[in-house]
Amino acid sequence: MKIYAAILGLIQAMTIGGGMGAPAYLSLPHWEECTSTKDYGTWQGVCVPKTPPAACDTEKHRTTHRLLSSESYNIPSC
């Protein structure tokens, strides 16, 4: 019975907001303007270009690009 309760608690935690959560980069301003997408064959994912895209043109954008380019966010480069 204790095992069942533990499994049930784990399932509830994973399905009611306790799962992996949203990626941290989503909280950064302008992340969409400063990223691109990379084709991985069967899916596409977010990547950070070596140089900021044209839409990533203000100092605030460039700050976001530098943050996204750091290892803190674990986003691959394009």
N, CA, C and O atoms as a Tinker XYZ file with bonds, in Angstrom:
   312  protein
     1  N      0.812000   -1.193000    0.000000    73     2
     2  CA     0.000000    0.000000    0.000000    64     1     3
     3  C      0.862000    1.266000    0.000000    63     2     4     5
     4  O      0.511000    2.252000   -0.649000    81     3
     5  N      1.999000    1.246000    0.732000    73     3     6
     6  CA     2.868000    2.410000    0.764000    64     5     7
     7  C      3.494000    2.666000   -0.604000    63     6     8     9
     8  O      3.666000    3.815000   -1.012000    81     7
     9  N      3.830000    1.595000   -1.304000    73     7    10
    10  CA     4.408000    1.750000   -2.635000    64     9    11
    11  C      3.388000    2.373000   -3.576000    63    10    12    13
    12  O      3.721000    3.265000   -4.355000    81    11
    13  N      2.150000    1.907000   -3.505000    73    11    14
    14  CA     1.087000    2.457000   -4.337000    64    13    15
    15  C      0.913000    3.945000   -4.053000    63    14    16    17
    16  O      0.781000    4.739000   -4.984000    81    15
    17  N      0.911000    4.333000   -2.777000    73    15    18
    18  CA     0.749000    5.737000   -2.401000    64    17    19
    19  C      1.919000    6.574000   -2.913000    63    18    20    21
    20  O      1.720000    7.703000   -3.361000    81    19
    21  N      3.120000    6.038000   -2.853000    73    19    22
    22  CA     4.295000    6.765000   -3.334000    64    21    23
    23  C      4.234000    6.958000   -4.844000    63    22    24    25
    24  O      4.542000    8.040000   -5.344000    81    23
    25  N      3.843000    5.926000   -5.564000    73    23    26
    26  CA     3.727000    6.020000   -7.021000    64    25    27
    27  C      2.629000    7.012000   -7.399000    63    26    28    29
    28  O      2.809000    7.826000   -8.305000    81    27
    29  N      1.509000    6.943000   -6.714000    73    27    30
    30  CA     0.405000    7.858000   -6.985000    64    29    31
    31  C      0.832000    9.299000   -6.717000    63    30    32    33
    32  O      0.508000   10.198000   -7.492000    81    31
    33  N      1.550000    9.515000   -5.633000    73    31    34
    34  CA     2.044000   10.863000   -5.320000    64    33    35
    35  C      2.995000   11.376000   -6.382000    63    34    36    37
    36  O      2.945000   12.552000   -6.743000    81    35
    37  N      3.853000   10.519000   -6.881000    73    35    38
    38  CA     4.784000   10.896000   -7.928000    64    37    39
    39  C      4.048000   11.252000   -9.212000    63    38    40    41
    40  O      4.379000   12.244000   -9.863000    81    39
    41  N      3.075000   10.470000   -9.573000    73    39    42
    42  CA     2.283000   10.750000  -10.779000    64    41    43
    43  C      1.555000   12.072000  -10.638000    63    42    44    45
    44  O      1.521000   12.859000  -11.585000    81    43
    45  N      0.976000   12.331000   -9.485000    73    43    46
    46  CA     0.273000   13.591000   -9.271000    64    45    47
    47  C      1.229000   14.769000   -9.346000    63    46    48    49
    48  O      0.902000   15.796000   -9.940000    81    47
    49  N      2.399000   14.632000   -8.756000    73    47    50
    50  CA     3.377000   15.713000   -8.788000    64    49    51
    51  C      3.816000   16.020000  -10.215000    63    50    52    53
    52  O      4.031000   17.181000  -10.561000    81    51
    53  N      3.949000   14.991000  -11.042000    73    51    54
    54  CA     4.384000   15.181000  -12.415000    64    53    55
    55  C      3.299000   15.790000  -13.291000    63    54    56    57
    56  O      3.605000   16.497000  -14.251000    81    55
    57  N      2.053000   15.528000  -12.977000    73    55    58
    58  CA     0.977000   16.000000  -13.841000    64    57    59
    59  C      0.346000   17.295000  -13.366000    63    58    60    61
    60  O     -0.348000   17.948000  -14.145000    81    59
    61  N      0.554000   17.688000  -12.137000    73    59    62
    62  CA    -0.063000   18.907000  -11.612000    64    61    63
    63  C      1.026000   19.944000  -11.368000    63    62    64    65
    64  O      1.286000   20.324000  -10.226000    81    63
    65  N      1.652000   20.394000  -12.431000    73    63    66
    66  CA     2.615000   21.466000  -12.339000    64    65    67
    67  C      3.946000   21.086000  -11.718000    63    66    68    69
    68  O      4.812000   21.949000  -11.573000    81    67
    69  N      4.139000   19.874000  -11.359000    73    67    70
    70  CA     5.392000   19.506000  -10.725000    64    69    71
    71  C      6.349000   18.804000  -11.649000    63    70    72    73
    72  O      7.381000   18.299000  -11.207000    81    71
    73  N      6.027000   18.763000  -12.928000    73    71    74
    74  CA     6.897000   18.066000  -13.875000    64    73    75
    75  C      8.183000   18.821000  -14.097000    63    74    76    77
    76  O      8.680000   19.488000  -13.189000    81    75
    77  N      8.718000   18.727000  -15.270000    73    75    78
    78  CA     9.994000   19.360000  -15.575000    64    77    79
    79  C      9.889000   20.876000  -15.618000    63    78    80    81
    80  O     10.887000   21.556000  -15.381000    81    79
    81  N      8.736000   21.420000  -15.907000    73    79    82
    82  CA     8.572000   22.863000  -15.981000    64    81    83
    83  C      9.024000   23.421000  -17.313000    63    82    84    85
    84  O      9.512000   22.697000  -18.181000    81    83
    85  N      8.853000   24.714000  -17.453000    73    83    86
    86  CA     9.222000   25.398000  -18.689000    64    85    87
    87  C     10.730000   25.655000  -18.715000    63    86    88    89
    88  O     11.349000   25.819000  -17.663000    81    87
    89  N     11.316000   25.690000  -19.896000    73    87    90
    90  CA    12.739000   26.013000  -19.990000    64    89    91
    91  C     13.018000   27.419000  -19.443000    63    90    92    93
    92  O     12.201000   28.325000  -19.606000    81    91
    93  N     14.156000   27.591000  -18.805000    73    91    94
    94  CA    14.489000   28.871000  -18.166000    64    93    95
    95  C     14.573000   30.024000  -19.161000    63    94    96    97
    96  O     14.251000   31.160000  -18.814000    81    95
    97  N     15.005000   29.748000  -20.402000    73    95    98
    98  CA    15.158000   30.845000  -21.362000    64    97    99
    99  C     13.837000   31.519000  -21.705000    63    98   100   101
   100  O     13.834000   32.651000  -22.189000    81    99
   101  N     12.714000   30.848000  -21.463000    73    99   102
   102  CA    11.422000   31.452000  -21.770000    64   101   103
   103  C     11.137000   32.671000  -20.900000    63   102   104   105
   104  O     10.283000   33.488000  -21.244000    81   103
   105  N     11.834000   32.801000  -19.788000    73   103   106
   106  CA    11.622000   33.955000  -18.907000    64   105   107
   107  C     12.455000   35.160000  -19.339000    63   106   108   109
   108  O     12.271000   36.254000  -18.805000    81   107
   109  N     13.362000   34.981000  -20.287000    73   107   110
   110  CA    14.179000   36.100000  -20.759000    64   109   111
   111  C     13.402000   36.951000  -21.756000    63   110   112   113
   112  O     12.695000   36.416000  -22.609000    81   111
   113  N     13.529000   38.283000  -21.654000    73   111   114
   114  CA    12.876000   39.139000  -22.658000    64   113   115
   115  C     13.579000   38.979000  -24.007000    63   114   116   117
   116  O     14.793000   38.782000  -24.065000    81   115
   117  N     12.828000   39.065000  -25.055000    73   115   118
   118  CA    13.344000   39.055000  -26.436000    64   117   119
   119  C     13.983000   37.740000  -26.868000    63   118   120   121
   120  O     14.694000   37.715000  -27.873000    81   119
   121  N     13.755000   36.655000  -26.146000    73   119   122
   122  CA    14.424000   35.399000  -26.524000    64   121   123
   123  C     14.025000   34.959000  -27.928000    63   122   124   125
   124  O     14.830000   34.369000  -28.648000    81   123
   125  N     12.778000   35.245000  -28.318000    73   123   126
   126  CA    12.330000   34.804000  -29.651000    64   125   127
   127  C     13.054000   35.542000  -30.772000    63   126   128   129
   128  O     13.360000   34.961000  -31.813000    81   127
   129  N     13.325000   36.832000  -30.549000    73   127   130
   130  CA    14.017000   37.613000  -31.576000    64   129   131
   131  C     15.494000   37.238000  -31.688000    63   130   132   133
   132  O     16.125000   37.479000  -32.718000    81   131
   133  N     16.040000   36.652000  -30.628000    73   131   134
   134  CA    17.483000   36.388000  -30.581000    64   133   135
   135  C     17.844000   34.919000  -30.769000    63   134   136   137
   136  O     19.008000   34.545000  -30.627000    81   135
   137  N     16.871000   34.096000  -31.084000    73   135   138
   138  CA    17.137000   32.682000  -31.335000    64   137   139
   139  C     16.696000   32.312000  -32.745000    63   138   140   141
   140  O     16.084000   33.113000  -33.451000    81   139
   141  N     17.008000   31.123000  -33.127000    73   139   142
   142  CA    16.597000   30.578000  -34.414000    64   141   143
   143  C     16.149000   29.143000  -34.161000    63   142   144   145
   144  O     16.097000   28.700000  -33.014000    81   143
   145  N     15.831000   28.428000  -35.215000    73   143   146
   146  CA    15.489000   27.014000  -35.058000    64   145   147
   147  C     16.485000   26.173000  -35.843000    63   146   148   149
   148  O     17.019000   26.596000  -36.868000    81   147
   149  N     16.711000   24.992000  -35.341000    73   147   150
   150  CA    17.638000   24.061000  -35.964000    64   149   151
   151  C     16.881000   22.782000  -36.281000    63   150   152   153
   152  O     16.136000   22.271000  -35.445000    81   151
   153  N     17.072000   22.272000  -37.480000    73   151   154
   154  CA    16.403000   21.042000  -37.911000    64   153   155
   155  C     17.233000   19.847000  -37.459000    63   154   156   157
   156  O     18.400000   19.713000  -37.827000    81   155
   157  N     16.622000   18.989000  -36.663000    73   155   158
   158  CA    17.291000   17.797000  -36.166000    64   157   159
   159  C     16.795000   16.529000  -36.863000    63   158   160   161
   160  O     16.948000   15.422000  -36.347000    81   159
   161  N     16.210000   16.703000  -38.019000    73   159   162
   162  CA    15.715000   15.558000  -38.792000    64   161   163
   163  C     14.241000   15.313000  -38.534000    63   162   164   165
   164  O     13.404000   15.633000  -39.378000    81   163
   165  N     13.913000   14.753000  -37.386000    73   163   166
   166  CA    12.517000   14.452000  -37.083000    64   165   167
   167  C     11.847000   15.526000  -36.232000    63   166   168   169
   168  O     10.644000   15.456000  -35.980000    81   167
   169  N     12.613000   16.514000  -35.790000    73   167   170
   170  CA    12.057000   17.608000  -34.983000    64   169   171
   171  C     12.933000   18.845000  -35.123000    63   170   172   173
   172  O     14.071000   18.762000  -35.586000    81   171
   173  N     12.401000   19.979000  -34.724000    73   171   174
   174  CA    13.142000   21.232000  -34.748000    64   173   175
   175  C     13.245000   21.770000  -33.328000    63   174   176   177
   176  O     12.324000   21.610000  -32.528000    81   175
   177  N     14.354000   22.400000  -33.023000    73   175   178
   178  CA    14.557000   22.951000  -31.700000    64   177   179
   179  C     15.163000   24.340000  -31.756000    63   178   180   181
   180  O     15.662000   24.773000  -32.795000    81   179
   181  N     15.114000   25.028000  -30.636000    73   179   182
   182  CA    15.665000   26.368000  -30.524000    64   181   183
   183  C     17.185000   26.284000  -30.511000    63   182   184   185
   184  O     17.762000   25.376000  -29.913000    81   183
   185  N     17.822000   27.238000  -31.174000    73   183   186
   186  CA    19.284000   27.329000  -31.155000    64   185   187
   187  C     19.670000   28.801000  -31.133000    63   186   188   189
   188  O     18.854000   29.672000  -31.438000    81   187
   189  N     20.910000   29.069000  -30.772000    73   187   190
   190  CA    21.405000   30.442000  -30.702000    64   189   191
   191  C     22.421000   30.649000  -31.823000    63   190   192   193
   192  O     23.455000   29.982000  -31.851000    81   191
   193  N     22.131000   31.577000  -32.754000    73   191   194
   194  CA    23.085000   31.854000  -33.825000    64   193   195
   195  C     24.369000   32.464000  -33.263000    63   194   196   197
   196  O     24.353000   33.089000  -32.202000    81   195
   197  N     25.471000   32.280000  -33.975000    73   195   198
   198  CA    26.769000   32.837000  -33.541000    64   197   199
   199  C     26.708000   34.358000  -33.401000    63   198   200   201
   200  O     27.238000   34.924000  -32.445000    81   199
   201  N     26.058000   35.011000  -34.364000    73   199   202
   202  CA    25.876000   36.458000  -34.297000    64   201   203
   203  C     24.391000   36.747000  -34.139000    63   202   204   205
   204  O     23.564000   35.996000  -34.656000    81   203
   205  N     24.034000   37.816000  -33.437000    73   203   206
   206  CA    22.613000   38.123000  -33.239000    64   205   207
   207  C     21.886000   38.340000  -34.570000    63   206   208   209
   208  O     22.411000   39.004000  -35.463000    81   207
   209  N     20.682000   37.783000  -34.700000    73   207   210
   210  CA    19.888000   38.019000  -35.921000    64   209   211
   211  C     19.524000   39.500000  -36.050000    63   210   212   213
   212  O     19.653000   40.256000  -35.087000    81   211
   213  N     19.076000   39.911000  -37.217000    73   211   214
   214  CA    18.728000   41.311000  -37.474000    64   213   215
   215  C     17.661000   41.825000  -36.498000    63   214   216   217
   216  O     17.716000   42.984000  -36.087000    81   215
   217  N     16.697000   40.982000  -36.123000    73   215   218
   218  CA    15.635000   41.404000  -35.207000    64   217   219
   219  C     16.136000   41.593000  -33.776000    63   218   220   221
   220  O     15.435000   42.170000  -32.944000    81   219
   221  N     17.320000   41.121000  -33.493000    73   219   222
   222  CA    17.921000   41.184000  -32.163000    64   221   223
   223  C     18.892000   42.370000  -32.153000    63   222   224   225
   224  O     20.100000   42.190000  -32.000000    81   223
   225  N     18.343000   43.602000  -32.319000    73   223   226
   226  CA    19.195000   44.739000  -32.657000    64   225   227
   227  C     19.404000   45.790000  -31.573000    63   226   228   229
   228  O     20.243000   46.671000  -31.761000    81   227
   229  N     18.704000   45.750000  -30.473000    73   227   230
   230  CA    18.905000   46.753000  -29.434000    64   229   231
   231  C     19.872000   46.214000  -28.379000    63   230   232   233
   232  O     20.192000   45.025000  -28.372000    81   231
   233  N     20.326000   47.080000  -27.506000    73   231   234
   234  CA    21.247000   46.640000  -26.451000    64   233   235
   235  C     20.582000   45.599000  -25.562000    63   234   236   237
   236  O     21.244000   44.655000  -25.131000    81   235
   237  N     19.283000   45.745000  -25.273000    73   235   238
   238  CA    18.567000   44.752000  -24.475000    64   237   239
   239  C     18.545000   43.406000  -25.185000    63   238   240   241
   240  O     18.704000   42.359000  -24.558000    81   239
   241  N     18.349000   43.444000  -26.488000    73   239   242
   242  CA    18.377000   42.222000  -27.280000    64   241   243
   243  C     19.759000   41.576000  -27.220000    63   242   244   245
   244  O     19.878000   40.366000  -27.031000    81   243
   245  N     20.793000   42.383000  -27.379000    73   243   246
   246  CA    22.153000   41.845000  -27.366000    64   245   247
   247  C     22.494000   41.226000  -26.008000    63   246   248   249
   248  O     23.198000   40.218000  -25.941000    81   247
   249  N     21.996000   41.830000  -24.933000    73   247   250
   250  CA    22.201000   41.251000  -23.601000    64   249   251
   251  C     21.544000   39.883000  -23.520000    63   250   252   253
   252  O     22.135000   38.935000  -23.002000    81   251
   253  N     20.328000   39.780000  -24.029000    73   251   254
   254  CA    19.626000   38.493000  -24.044000    64   253   255
   255  C     20.404000   37.485000  -24.883000    63   254   256   257
   256  O     20.542000   36.329000  -24.484000    81   255
   257  N     20.913000   37.906000  -26.037000    73   255   258
   258  CA    21.679000   37.008000  -26.902000    64   257   259
   259  C     22.911000   36.489000  -26.169000    63   258   260   261
   260  O     23.229000   35.302000  -26.253000    81   259
   261  N     23.607000   37.369000  -25.452000    73   259   262
   262  CA    24.792000   36.936000  -24.688000    64   261   263
   263  C     24.395000   35.919000  -23.623000    63   262   264   265
   264  O     25.090000   34.922000  -23.429000    81   263
   265  N     23.283000   36.163000  -22.931000    73   263   266
   266  CA    22.826000   35.218000  -21.910000    64   265   267
   267  C     22.469000   33.870000  -22.526000    63   266   268   269
   268  O     22.843000   32.819000  -22.004000    81   267
   269  N     21.740000   33.912000  -23.644000    73   267   270
   270  CA    21.342000   32.673000  -24.304000    64   269   271
   271  C     22.562000   31.904000  -24.817000    63   270   272   273
   272  O     22.547000   30.674000  -24.875000    81   271
   273  N     23.602000   32.623000  -25.184000    73   271   274
   274  CA    24.814000   31.995000  -25.700000    64   273   275
   275  C     25.653000   31.354000  -24.588000    63   274   276   277
   276  O     26.540000   30.546000  -24.863000    81   275
   277  N     25.373000   31.716000  -23.349000    73   275   278
   278  CA    26.155000   31.157000  -22.238000    64   277   279
   279  C     25.724000   29.718000  -21.967000    63   278   280   281
   280  O     24.659000   29.283000  -22.406000    81   279
   281  N     26.549000   29.002000  -21.251000    73   279   282
   282  CA    26.240000   27.617000  -20.920000    64   281   283
   283  C     25.109000   27.500000  -19.905000    63   282   284   285
   284  O     24.575000   26.409000  -19.704000    81   283
   285  N     24.736000   28.596000  -19.267000    73   283   286
   286  CA    23.685000   28.569000  -18.241000    64   285   287
   287  C     22.357000   28.059000  -18.775000    63   286   288   289
   288  O     21.606000   27.399000  -18.056000    81   287
   289  N     22.064000   28.365000  -20.040000    73   287   290
   290  CA    20.768000   28.003000  -20.595000    64   289   291
   291  C     20.802000   26.733000  -21.420000    63   290   292   293
   292  O     19.749000   26.243000  -21.828000    81   291
   293  N     21.967000   26.191000  -21.674000    73   291   294
   294  CA    22.106000   24.904000  -22.348000    64   293   295
   295  C     21.371000   24.836000  -23.686000    63   294   296   297
   296  O     20.720000   23.840000  -24.000000    81   295
   297  N     21.484000   25.913000  -24.469000    73   295   298
   298  CA    20.868000   25.954000  -25.792000    64   297   299
   299  C     21.990000   25.779000  -26.818000    63   298   300   301
   300  O     22.989000   26.496000  -26.759000    81   299
   301  N     21.843000   24.844000  -27.751000    73   299   302
   302  CA    22.899000   24.625000  -28.743000    64   301   303
   303  C     23.049000   25.807000  -29.681000    63   302   304   305
   304  O     22.092000   26.548000  -29.908000    81   303
   305  N     24.220000   25.986000  -30.216000    73   303   306
   306  CA    24.437000   27.034000  -31.215000    64   305   307
   307  C     23.981000   26.524000  -32.579000    63   306   308   309
   308  O     23.911000   25.321000  -32.829000    81   307
   309  N     23.675000   27.482000  -33.451000    73   307   310
   310  CA    23.200000   27.128000  -34.797000    64   309   311
   311  C     24.364000   27.000000  -35.756000    63   310   312
   312  O     24.164000   26.707000  -36.935000    81   311
